[in-house]
Amino acid sequence: MKFKIDKNILLESLVNVVRAISPKNIIPILNGIKFELDDEGLYLTASDSDLTIKSFIPNENIIEVEQQGTIIIQSKYIIDIIRKMPSEEINIEVIDGLKIRIYTNDSQYNLNCLDSEDYPHIILEESKNPIIINGEILKTMIRQTIFAVSQQESRPLLTGLNLKIYNNVMEAVTTDSYRLARKTIMLDKNYEEEINVTIPGKNINELDKILDETLDVEIHIFSNKILFKQNNIVFQSSLLNGKYPNTANLIPNEFEIIINANLNDYYASIDRAALLTQSKDKNIVRMETKGNDLNISSFSSEIGKVEDRINIEKNTEKEIAISFSSKYMMDALKTFNEEELLILLNNDSSPIILKSIKDESLIQLILPIKTY
Amino acid sequence: MKFKIDKNILLESLVNVVRAISPKNIIPILNGIKFELDDEGLYLTASDSDLTIKSFIPNENIIEVEQQGTIIIQSKYIIDIIRKMPSEEINIEVIDGLKIRIYTNDSQYNLNCLDSEDYPHIILEESKNPIIINGEILKTMIRQTIFAVSQQESRPLLTGLNLKIYNNVMEAVTTDSYRLARKTIMLDKNYEEEINVTIPGKNINELDKILDETLDVEIHIFSNKILFKQNNIVFQSSLLNGKYPNTANLIPNEFEIIINANLNDYYASIDRAALLTQSKDKNIVRMETKGNDLNISSFSSEIGKVEDRINIEKNTEKEIAISFSSKYMMDALKTFNEEELLILLNNDSSPIILKSIKDESLIQLILPIKTY
């Protein structure tokens, strides 16, 4: 393998694929990035066996190809090496079979490499009928739901994002059993086959970083894996085994109390009340309606107390006092991007629902905390 | 105590004094900030007994004073509380003796406080004949030397910055015994008394963050403490006990090899060579002259090697090969701010000296590392 390439073109490709490499990985070959230079161009592949990312630089973006070939380069230093190279054009050449020389006029690195024969054979499969979706819509969906996945391995399925497709609807649900986020997207056409898969949350986080919001994404779904394809990048994740719990019936259909609040005022008020509860696990904050006032408060015996008030509109004379985790509330509030917000309530032990006034596509649910 | 004050004026003052509070402190009262409101204005004081910072907000910068008084407010939440207050004007009022109420129209915090009777009595002393120096010059001196203090408590004096004053010269020296930084400043006038004190490095770091570079600083030096005064802030540090080692004779006066290098090229080259040595303690990099070439290299048996070359000028035909810590070299190089740099050498076991071409006031010394 011997070629010359523009530093920034190679860097962009490397930065994308290296996201598949897990810092916890203990299999030496999976710390490497596979460089494959063939008739069509340069393919880079990285994988932690659970997640594989492959990117492609076509021949027309490579300055000069002198010899094709395949080698595995350790990922740990390669990005910094390329980034710090003093010239825009970089030469890369395999020497002695298992060494690579990366050089410009006055700088050269000789790095020990691994044999591509030892690299696992990974099949990146595409289906005949992929779902096509705009990158920005997919990224927004991820941002609005991913934070609510469970961090606890005791219920593995809840660490993933549940993705359903039926007719022309795509629905993403995440829950850690104390809160739930649900986003629905209308697709351009009907899909015959119903789909219900759960994707590991950590992989979805990496996907979000790679996706370009200006381009469409192809989604190829199989029974045990999912593949996202955009531009010259392919991203393949395994799926979590098992049936994701049915969450539809957790969200009430009717509400006794409907509060209309200014989103920024409400967020700032929760943020102030949360200050004194930082050190505790639960971060409990209490809110209480009094006509058109919403009082938000918290209390810590050692530090003191805080009382805050914002102005709201309410559909009923009925009053309510309810407590919840300020962290969960703020996480959920951050997913909305409008001036006003609906807070939907029944009583102090039934779920708090947040949604936009105009748009039903995003629902955030937070379970209240009973304080006695 | 009861007053109304502009949020940003109070914040600025708080952010400065809170730097004196040590996260390691275990004396409860020293986690507090002393608020003292008297005829002249509001004094804020914080201390970890080793370092005391006091700042002053004069009456004309306080919107309204209703009642004078003194109280100790826990430092942990106060800055976030003030910062998150929803209005520019904040009311602060002592209630029930040991509680403080911080409020605006719709938000209020009630915080438990500590009794000012329990706060240590700290004397902030000023001398009759302070040294006066420009803030920017003092900050530059700190930045050019502070990084070389020792991090090891085994030789406590080396964890400090040694400050000498003789005639119209101020000299700062730091060393961890592997490297040394020395900066001299010419003062506006002669000072009769010779001064030689050592200030704890961690306090100097905090001083740097507080100093305003547009204003002059007064320096008041006593046998066991040093006080810096600028604008409405007083910063008092203890001194380290003992006699700082005489370092003058460590810096050679004559050099066999004088190299003239472009600072940025040299730094970038060391930076590239250092990449492969990151994981090791010593970060050993080797440089070797060959006429007008300076070859910089490093080697790691697991990873590979790097070879880099820059163009230099040299005063002699004599060649040299010398090894050193890339980290120490890069730390030292960062203190220079010019295009060209002199690298002064004798042999592979005598100190490497860095200095500017125009200016003798800054000297950086790095001991070489013997490699066999």
Interface residues (C-beta under 8 A of the other chain):
Chain A: Q74 K76 Y77 D80 I81 K84 M85 P86 K99 D106 S107 Q108 Y109 N110 L111 N112 A268 S269 D271 R272 L275 L276 Q278 E302 I303 G304 K305 V306 E307 D308 R309 I310
Chain B: Q74 K76 Y77 D80 I81 K84 M85 P86 K99 D106 S107 Q108 Y109 N110 L111 N112 A268 S269 D271 R272 L275 L276 Q278 E302 I303 G304 K305 V306 E307 D308 R309 I310
